[in-house]
Amino acid sequence: MDMEQIKCMVCGMNINEKNFYINNSAFLEKNTGDKIIYCPFCGVSEIYLSNDGQTYTVDSSLLDENTLKIIDHAVKLEIFNGDFYKKASEMARSNEVKEIFSALSKIEMFHAKIHFRIGGFNNFPKLTEIDYDKYKYDTDKALLEAAEIREKHAVSYYDKYKHEVKDKTVVNIFNALSEVEKEHILLTSK
């Protein structure tokens, strides 16, 4: 695939020689200039990358109320996870774990933006800030275990609610993001 023309069908971002390596810490295999395996922004695999500019589009005005509610909850789930990873990157001891959490935070926030866009929402939700200091995240291992639990929850959310969603494109997006979260489970459990 010619790197000058790679576009992520899920998040719509263009991937090129200036950004293919972004968030590489969140991937089990790394993107290289010769081989793009993942979207560096939302983390989906190469099967969701296009060299013809194609992206998934959803007309939110055609979505039923239940689907919009599911997408709204997905926005919040991803924001909470992104926020946790941002804080975890500050709490982690090793540089490697700090980098993993920093990259995961950016990817999860991108997932929230994807849901926000497909839901056609107008205002990004302001969620309650969590004080993670009160939890016993005093080691990198404890932070990684908490991350693994969050990723498993995200996978179960997508897997459960994709069956209630009536829009095929939204289901495809849920499947793509669920695969990203499954890889994050492997990353955080290693």
C-alpha positions as CSV (number, residue, x, y, z in Angstrom):
1,M,0.0,0.0,0.0
2,D,1.5,3.4,-1.0
3,M,1.9,5.3,2.2
4,E,1.1,8.6,0.6
5,Q,-2.5,7.4,0.1
6,I,-3.3,5.4,3.3
7,K,-6.5,6.5,5.1
8,C,-8.1,4.9,8.1
9,M,-11.6,3.9,7.2
10,V,-12.7,4.0,10.9
11,C,-11.2,7.3,12.1
12,G,-10.7,9.0,8.8
13,M,-7.1,10.0,9.5
14,N,-4.4,10.1,6.8
15,I,-1.4,8.0,7.5
16,N,2.0,9.0,6.1
17,E,5.7,9.0,6.7
18,K,5.4,11.8,9.3
19,N,2.9,10.0,11.6
20,F,3.0,6.2,11.0
21,Y,5.1,5.7,14.2
22,I,2.8,7.6,16.6
23,N,1.5,5.6,19.5
24,N,3.8,2.6,18.5
25,S,4.1,1.8,22.3
26,A,0.5,0.7,22.3
27,F,1.1,-2.0,19.6
28,L,2.4,-5.5,20.0
29,E,4.0,-5.2,16.5
30,K,5.3,-1.8,15.4
31,N,4.5,0.1,12.3
32,T,7.5,0.8,10.1
33,G,8.0,2.9,7.0
34,D,7.8,-0.3,5.0
35,K,4.9,-1.9,6.7
36,I,1.9,-0.2,8.3
37,I,0.1,-2.7,10.5
38,Y,-2.2,-0.4,12.5
39,C,-3.7,3.0,12.2
40,P,-1.4,5.0,14.5
41,F,-4.4,7.1,15.7
42,C,-7.2,4.7,16.6
43,G,-5.2,1.4,16.5
44,V,-7.4,-0.6,14.0
45,S,-5.6,-3.2,12.0
46,E,-4.5,-2.9,8.4
47,I,-7.7,-4.5,7.1
48,Y,-9.4,-1.1,7.9
49,L,-6.8,0.9,6.0
50,S,-7.6,2.1,2.5
51,N,-5.6,3.5,-0.3
52,D,-8.6,4.9,-2.2
53,G,-9.6,7.4,0.5
54,Q,-12.6,5.3,1.6
55,T,-14.0,5.9,5.1
56,Y,-16.9,4.7,7.1
57,T,-19.7,7.2,7.2
58,V,-22.8,7.1,9.4
59,D,-25.9,9.3,9.1
60,S,-26.7,9.8,12.7
61,S,-30.2,11.2,11.9
62,L,-31.1,7.6,10.7
63,L,-30.0,6.0,14.0
64,D,-32.6,4.8,16.4
65,E,-32.7,6.1,20.0
66,N,-31.3,2.9,21.5
67,T,-28.3,3.0,19.1
68,L,-27.6,6.6,20.0
69,K,-27.7,5.7,23.7
70,I,-25.3,2.9,23.1
71,I,-22.9,5.2,21.2
72,D,-23.2,7.9,23.9
73,H,-22.2,5.3,26.5
74,A,-19.3,4.2,24.3
75,V,-18.1,7.8,24.2
76,K,-18.1,8.0,28.0
77,L,-16.5,4.5,28.4
78,E,-13.6,5.5,26.1
79,I,-13.2,9.0,27.8
80,F,-13.0,7.3,31.2
81,N,-10.4,4.8,29.9
82,G,-8.4,7.5,28.2
83,D,-8.4,9.6,31.4
84,F,-7.3,6.6,33.4
85,Y,-4.4,5.9,31.0
86,K,-3.4,9.5,31.1
87,K,-3.2,9.4,34.9
88,A,-1.6,5.9,34.8
89,S,1.2,7.3,32.6
90,E,1.9,9.9,35.3
91,M,1.8,7.2,38.1
92,A,3.8,4.5,36.4
93,R,7.4,3.9,37.5
94,S,9.1,2.6,34.4
95,N,9.5,4.6,31.2
96,E,8.2,1.7,29.1
97,V,5.0,1.5,31.0
98,K,4.6,5.3,31.0
99,E,4.9,5.2,27.2
100,I,2.4,2.4,26.9
101,F,-0.2,4.3,29.0
102,S,0.5,7.6,27.2
103,A,-0.2,5.9,23.8
104,L,-3.2,4.0,25.1
105,S,-4.7,7.3,26.4
106,K,-4.4,8.9,23.0
107,I,-5.9,5.9,21.3
108,E,-8.8,5.6,23.7
109,M,-9.6,9.3,23.3
110,F,-9.6,8.8,19.6
111,H,-12.2,6.1,20.1
112,A,-14.3,8.5,22.0
113,K,-14.0,11.0,19.1
114,I,-15.1,8.3,16.6
115,H,-18.2,7.5,18.6
116,F,-18.9,11.2,19.1
117,R,-18.7,11.7,15.3
118,I,-20.9,8.8,14.3
119,G,-23.4,9.7,17.0
120,G,-23.7,13.2,15.6
121,F,-23.4,14.6,19.1
122,N,-22.9,18.3,19.7
123,N,-21.2,18.6,23.0
124,F,-18.3,16.4,24.3
125,P,-19.4,15.2,27.7
126,K,-17.7,16.5,30.8
127,L,-17.3,13.5,33.1
128,T,-16.6,13.4,36.8
129,E,-12.9,13.5,37.5
130,I,-11.7,10.4,39.3
131,D,-9.1,10.5,42.1
132,Y,-7.0,7.5,41.2
133,D,-4.7,8.1,44.2
134,K,-7.2,6.5,46.5
135,Y,-6.8,3.2,44.7
136,K,-3.9,0.9,45.4
137,Y,-2.1,1.6,42.1
138,D,1.4,1.7,43.8
139,T,3.1,-0.5,41.2
140,D,3.3,-0.8,37.5
141,K,1.9,-4.3,37.8
142,A,-1.2,-2.9,39.7
143,L,-1.7,-0.3,37.0
144,L,-1.4,-2.9,34.2
145,E,-3.9,-5.2,35.9
146,A,-6.4,-2.3,36.2
147,A,-5.8,-1.5,32.5
148,E,-6.5,-5.2,31.6
149,I,-9.8,-5.1,33.5
150,R,-10.8,-1.9,31.6
151,E,-9.9,-3.4,28.3
152,K,-11.9,-6.5,29.0
153,H,-14.9,-4.4,30.0
154,A,-14.6,-2.4,26.7
155,V,-14.5,-5.7,24.7
156,S,-17.5,-7.0,26.5
157,Y,-19.3,-3.7,25.9
158,Y,-18.8,-3.8,22.2
159,D,-19.5,-7.5,21.9
160,K,-22.7,-7.2,23.9
161,Y,-24.2,-4.0,22.2
162,K,-23.2,-4.7,18.6
163,H,-26.2,-7.1,18.6
164,E,-28.6,-4.3,19.5
165,V,-27.3,-1.8,17.0
166,K,-29.3,-1.8,13.7
167,D,-26.7,0.1,11.6
168,K,-24.2,-2.2,9.8
169,T,-21.5,0.5,9.7
170,V,-21.7,1.1,13.4
171,V,-21.5,-2.7,14.0
172,N,-18.3,-2.7,11.7
173,I,-16.8,0.1,13.8
174,F,-17.7,-1.7,17.1
175,N,-16.0,-4.8,15.7
176,A,-12.9,-2.9,14.6
177,L,-12.6,-1.2,18.0
178,S,-13.2,-4.4,19.9
179,E,-10.2,-5.9,18.1
180,V,-8.1,-3.0,19.2
181,E,-9.2,-3.5,22.8
182,K,-8.4,-7.2,22.5
183,E,-4.9,-6.3,21.5
184,H,-4.7,-3.9,24.4
185,I,-5.6,-6.8,26.7
186,L,-2.6,-8.7,25.4
187,L,-0.4,-5.7,25.8
188,T,-1.4,-4.9,29.4
189,S,-1.2,-8.6,30.5
190,K,2.3,-9.3,29.3
